[in-house]
Amino acid sequence: MLDWEFIGKMFLNRLKLYNFRNYEACEVIFPSNKTLLVGKNAQGKTNLLEAVYYLATLSSFRAGNDKEMIGWGSDYCLINADVNKYGSDIELKVVINPPKQKVLKVNGLKKNSFAQFLGNLLMVSFTVSDLLLLRGAPSDRRKWLDDAISQIYPAYKDRLSKYAKIRTQRNNYLKELKGNFSPSSSQEDFLSVLDEQIAITGSNIIHLRMKYLSEIQPKASEKHKNISISEEELKIIYSSTTNWNFDATSDVIAKPDDIYEKYLETFKEKRMEEIARGQTVIGPHRDDVVFNINDKNALNFASQGQQRTIILALKLSELDLIEEVVEESPILLLDDVLAELDDDRQEYLLRSIKETTQTIITTTSISAFSQEYLEDKKIYAINAGQVEDYD
């Protein structure tokens, strides 16, 4: 049983940006547990949250690639933050300067792997786009899952990077073979080597995805029932292209070795298809997460309200899971999401946030908040990439 009294408190003290989105130079101080960023749309509120998200996951919740975050006319951007973790002050710095590799520094020391950087800032984000997670593409659900896992298991990001490199090499070779359904023995041997390499890395990724979903499943199910005030049962399924569907409510987490064997079997079955298409057709990059309510796919059968209840339950469960595994209270980022929730779900969300949780909220108007809620909150006005105290 976790002793919540001894949970550490993570706190973002300062965020500094250069050439990031519409911020040429910006410094924001966070003196309070609760901070509101107020402004009209397209002024830069979400950009501030995106920068915090990037420091925590080394990915963006909306950019397709790092280059999109660099301000117009610049060739690099910098994200810098002062964080307090376990009572210690930590300075984090990321320099994005494509096509060069991003530069990662912790307390001024360069880090050469994602695992050495990640975990110094933990957060859970809840955005309007998250509300569309069930209706989005499988890639959206994979990204949600991968970013969530990387905070608890920092080495996971390096595994994803390694997998992507092997997959690129394998795809290039399959393109060379495209249409050649009678490859030579040497070509078959080389492809088998690539099969083994990608299956080893991919099986570890799938294993960790199953592990994470099995950990978050009971928390999300309980919160889903509390929010919906019903006996609806939320079930999370990991649908793998390696012919392995994992029910997070009841199935035993598959061992990497077992997934590896299944992987190689599926490669044999898909060999002709892969040669015909010139690409890798199975693996973590093609897998999906399915959410069921009472054993029916929520994408097809759940109402908009029911789908939003699932996402709300997931996000609150992410907070609890990070606290449980890392024993550190993460930062919560809420990006205009309150306006998209009905009164009951909005009230449940605000009531569920612990007073000790540092929360940064963007909104177009403070009128949505009670005067009581606004007490002791730091409020900034955001206008065209400028951050000022709210009058």
N, C-alpha and C positions, 0 to 999 in steps of 0.2 A: 504494500500500500504506500503510495507516494505521500510524503509529508509536505504539504503545500506551503507550510510555514518557512521552509528552507529553499523554496524556489528562488533562484536568482532573478534579478530584474535587469533586462537589457534596456539601454536607453540611448537614443540618438540625440546627441547634444548639438551638433552643428553639421550643416550640409553646405558644401561649396561647389559651385559649377562654373566651368569655363567652356564657352562655345557649345553648350549642350542645348539642342533644340533651339528655342527662342531666347535662351539666356546667354548673353555674351559674357557676363560676369555676375555672379549671384552668391550671396551668403545668407543662409537662414539659420537662426538660432532657435532651438526648441527648449524653452525654459519650463514647460508644463507637461504633465502627463497627457493632456488633451490639447491638440492644436487644430484649429479650423483654418482652411485656406479658402477664401471667399472671392469669387469673381465670375464674370460672364464666361460663356464658352469660348474656347480657342484663345485664352489669355496666358496659359501656361501652368494651370493648377495640376493637371495630370502629369505634366513633364516632371514636376518635382517628385511625385510619387514614383514615376518610372525610374528616376535616378536612384532612389532608395531601393527599389525592387532590383535594379541591376547590381547594386553592391551586394545584395543578399544572394542572388542566383546567377549572376554573370550572364543574364539574358533579359530581354525586354518582354513586357506583356503585350506589346503591340507592334514593335518593329520587326520586319522580316530579316533584317541584318543590321549589324552594328553601325554601318555607315549612315543609316537613316537618322541616327541620333545626333550626328554632327551638325552644328549650326551652319546656316547658309553662308557660303563663301569661305569656310574654314576647312582645314584638312585634318583637324584632330579635335577631340574634346576631352575634358577632364572631369571626373567625379571624385570628390574628396569629402570625407566625413570623419567626425570625431564621435566615437562610440564608447560607452561604458559597459563592460561585460564582466560579470563575476567580480565587480568592484574595481576592475582595472581599466584604465583609459587606453583606447586603441585608435590609431589613426589608419584609415583605409583610403587607398588612392588607386584609381583606375584611369589609365590613359588609353584612349581608343584612337588609333592612327593607321587605318587601313592603307595599303594591303599588309602592313606589318602586323605582327601579333600584338594583342593588347598587352600593356604593361600593368602588372599587378604588384602593389606594394602594401605591406603591413608594417606600421611604425617605421617607415622609411626603407625597409628591407625588401628587395625584389623577390617575388615568389614565382617559381617556375612551373607550378602545377595548380590546377583549380583547387585541389584538395587542401593545399597550403593556405589558400585565401578564403575559401568558403567556410561558413560556420562562425565567422567573426561578427556578422550581423544577421539576425534571424527576423523574419517578418512573415506575415500572412496578408495577402492583398485580396480585396473584394471589390471588383469593378463591375461596371455595367456589362461589359463583354462576358464576364463570368456567368452572368445570368443566362446567357445564351449557350453555355457550355454543352448542354445536352443536345441542342439543335445544330451545333457547329460540326465541323469536319472531325474525323478521327485524329487528325494531327493536332487539333486544339486540345483534345482530351489527353493525348500523349504529352503535350507540352505542360499542361497543368500537373500531370502526374510526375514528370521528370523534374520540374522545378521544385515541387514539394519534397520529393525524395532527396534532392541534392542538398537541402538545408540540414536534414537529419544525418545523411551519410555523404559528407563532402566528396569522398573519392568517387562517388557515382558519376559525377560530371566528367571526370577523366575517362571513365569507362565508356561513356557515351561518345566522347571525342575519339577514342581509339576505335570504337565500333564504326563510326562514320568514315574514318580513314580506310579501314579494311573494306568496307562496303564500296567505297569509291574505286579502290583497286580491283575488287571483284567485278563490279559493273563494267569497268573499262575492259577487262578480259572477256566478259560475256559479250560485249559489243564486238570484239574481234572475232568471236565465234559465231556471231549472229547468223542463223540460217544453216550453220554447219552441224547437221544432226549426226554426223559420224566423225567426231573428233579423234585425233590420233591418241595413242596411249600416253605420250608425253603431255599432250594437252589435257587429257583426263586427269593425269597425275597432278598437274599444277592446279587444276580446278579443285581437286580433292584437298590439296593443301590449304587453299583459300577457304574451302568449306569448313575445315577444322578450325581455322583461325577465327572466322566470323561466328561459328557456332559456340566456341568457348566464351568469347566476349558477350555474344548475344544471350547465352543461357544465364550468365551472371546478371545481366540487366533484367531479364524476365523474372528471375528469382527475387531480386530486390523489389520489383514492382509488385509481385504477389505478396511479399512480406509487408510492404507498406499498406496495401489495400486490406490485408487481414488485420492490421493494427488499427486502421481508421474505421473499418466497417462497424464494429460494435458501438463506437462513439457516435458515428453518423446516424446509425439506426435509432439509437436512443433519443438523440436530439430531434430527428425527424418526427418521431412519435409525439414528443413534447410540443413541437411547433404546430403539427397538424391536429393535435388532440384527437387522435384516431388510432385504430389498430392496424393501420397500413404498415406493411413490412417492407423496408428498404433493403435491397440486396444489390451488392456490387459484384459484377462479373468481369474478369479479365479475359478478353477474347483474343487468343493468340493464333497467328497464322501458322504456327508450328503444330496445328491440330491439338491444341491444349487449351481448353476453357477452364478457368479457375473461379470457383464460387467462393468469394471471400468470407461467406458466413459459415461454411462447413468443410470445405476441402482442406486437406493438409498441404502446406506449402511445399511445392516440388523442389527437390534438391537440384543444384546446377548440373550435376552429372546426369540425372534422369532427363532433364530438359535438353541437355546436349545430345543424348542418344535419340530423342524424339526429333530434334533439329535435323540430324543427319539423315534420318529415315525420310523426313519430309523433303529434304533436298533431292533425294533419289527420285521421289515421286514427281517433283517439279522440274527435273532436269531439262526435259524437252521444252517445256514452257519457258524456262529461263533463257535457254539458247535462242528460242524463237523471238523473244522479246528483248533480249540483250540487256537484262537487268535482274537484280535480286528481288524475288517476289515474296519471300517470307522473311520474318524476323521482327524485332522490336519496332522497326521503322514503319511496319504495316499493321501492328496490333492496335486494339481498341479497348476502351472501357465502356461497359454497358451498365446502366442503372435500371433496375427493375422495381416496380411497386406491385406487391402481391403477385410476383412471378410474371408480370407483364412489362414489356419494354416501355419505360417512361417516355421515351422519345415519341412513340406512336400512340400511347394511350393516356398519358398524364396531361392534365390541364396546365395552362401557363402557371397558375398558382402552385400547383403540385411540383412542377419543375423548379420553381424558385425556392420552394421549401427544401428540396433536395440540395440545392447549391448552398443555401444558407446553413443547413446542417453540416455540409462538408467543410465550409470555411471555419465554422466555430469548432469543429472537430480537429482541424489542422492546428488551431491554437493550442488545444488541450494536448494533442499528441507531441508537439514540439516541447511543451513544458514537461511532459512525462518522460520523454526520451533524453532530452538535452538538459533538463532541469534548469531551464532558463526561459523567462517569459518573453515571447517575441513581440515585436512591434506590429500593430494592426494598421493597415492602410485601407481606407474606405473612399473610393473614388466615385462621387456622385451617385452612389448606390442607394442611399436612403430614399431619394426621390422616386426610385423605381419600385420600392417595396410598399405594400399596403400598410395601414396603420398597425395591424396586429404583428406582422412580421418585423416591421421597423421597431416596434416596442420590444419585441423579443430579442432582437439583435442588440439594441442599446442596453437592455437589462442584463444581457449575458456577458457584456464586456466588463472585466474586473476593473476596479478603480486604479489598480496598480499597473494596468496594461497601458503602455504608451500608444496613443491612438492619434493618427493624422487623418483628418477628414476634409475632403473637398466638397464644396457646395456652391450653388449659384446665389443662395440667399440664406441668411441666418434666421429668417422667419420660420423655417421648418423646425427650429429648436426652441424649447421652452427657456424662459429666463433662468430657471433653476439650473438647467443643463449647461448654460453658457457661463455660469459662475466659475471663476478660477481657470478659465480656458484662455489660451493664447490665440488671438485671432489676427490673421494677416489678410490684407487685400492684395489680390494678384491682378495686375493690369499690364498687358503687353510685355510680359517678361520682366516686370518690376515687382518687387515684394516690399510692401510697406505695412506699417501698423494700421489696423482697421479702426476707423473713427467711429 
